[in-house]
Amino acid sequence: MVEEIRDSKYYIPELSFVAELDNKVVGHFLFSKFPLSPTSKGGHNDETDSGIVMLAPVSVHADYFRRGIGTAMLTLGIEKVRESGYKGITVEGNYRFYNKLGFRTSSEYNIFPTSGYPMKEPRCMMCRETYKGSLDGIHGYIVYDMYCNA
């Protein structure tokens, strides 16, 4: 997945991070541009940039779980996304973890998941504003076909 994103036109090198502890890489995550699809069937318009990035993948080495590394690295990453001028972040994952970082179910922002649409657990597709109201007026569907055509 990392290689597919890095090879695509959506890759943002300055928003790709590693976490180090005692001179060891213990975590990695990146944000990439993510145009929303106007329909659940797919397709997108690169010229209509919604200002949204996708957080994926996120990893922490298993030996370092439950030490706050994931929360610390993503908190810093979210701030970098805000500083870079993006309006929002999408992520698909464990809502119990991501809700602690300010993510809410994406449909609350009129951004809808298409993985197994309708998703059996829609809380797994989440969004986060980078500042209050930044996602107002933005709507669409999260469709991963964009990487197939990049």
Backbone hydrogen bonds, N-H to C=O, Kabsch-Sander energy under -0.5 kcal/mol:
donor,donor_aa,acceptor,acceptor_aa,energy
5,I,1,M,-2.3
6,R,2,V,-2.9
7,D,3,E,-2.2
8,S,5,I,-1.3
11,Y,8,S,-1.0
12,I,31,F,-0.6
15,L,12,I,-2.5
16,S,13,P,-1.3
17,F,29,F,-3.2
19,A,27,G,-2.6
21,L,24,K,-2.5
24,K,21,L,-1.2
26,V,19,A,-3.2
26,V,24,K,-0.6
27,G,19,A,-1.3
28,H,59,S,-2.3
29,F,17,F,-2.0
30,L,57,P,-1.1
31,F,15,L,-2.2
32,S,54,M,-1.9
33,K,10,Y,-2.6
34,F,52,I,-2.3
37,S,141,Y,-2.9
42,G,39,T,-1.0
45,N,36,L,-0.5
46,D,44,H,-0.5
48,T,45,N,-1.6
49,D,47,E,-1.0
50,S,48,T,-0.6
53,V,88,G,-2.3
54,M,32,S,-3.1
55,L,90,T,-3.1
56,A,30,L,-2.1
56,A,54,M,-0.8
59,S,28,H,-2.7
61,H,26,V,-3.0
64,Y,61,H,-2.6
65,F,62,A,-1.3
67,R,64,Y,-0.8
72,A,68,G,-2.5
73,M,69,I,-2.9
74,L,70,G,-2.3
75,T,71,T,-2.2
76,L,72,A,-1.9
77,G,73,M,-2.2
78,I,74,L,-2.9
79,E,75,T,-1.5
80,K,76,L,-1.7
81,V,77,G,-2.2
82,R,78,I,-2.2
83,E,79,E,-2.6
84,S,80,K,-1.6
85,G,82,R,-1.6
86,Y,81,V,-1.7
87,K,51,G,-2.5
88,G,51,G,-1.3
89,I,128,R,-2.1
90,T,53,V,-2.6
91,V,126,M,-2.2
93,G,91,V,-0.5
93,G,124,C,-2.5
95,Y,93,G,-0.8
97,F,94,N,-1.0
98,Y,94,N,-2.3
99,N,95,Y,-2.3
100,K,97,F,-0.9
101,L,98,Y,-1.3
102,G,99,N,-1.6
103,F,98,Y,-1.9
104,R,127,C,-2.8
106,S,125,M,-2.7
108,E,105,T,-1.9
109,Y,106,S,-2.3
110,N,107,S,-1.5
111,I,106,S,-1.7
112,F,110,N,-0.5
112,F,140,G,-2.7
114,T,142,I,-0.7
116,G,114,T,-0.6
117,Y,114,T,-2.1
124,C,121,E,-2.1
125,M,122,P,-1.4
126,M,91,V,-3.1
126,M,124,C,-0.7
127,C,104,R,-2.7
128,R,89,I,-1.8
130,T,87,K,-2.2
131,Y,87,K,-0.5
134,S,131,Y,-2.5
136,D,133,G,-1.6
138,I,135,L,-1.9
140,G,110,N,-1.9
141,Y,37,S,-2.5
142,I,112,F,-2.8
143,V,141,Y,-0.9
146,M,143,V,-0.7
147,Y,144,Y,-1.5
148,C,145,D,-1.0
149,N,145,D,-1.0
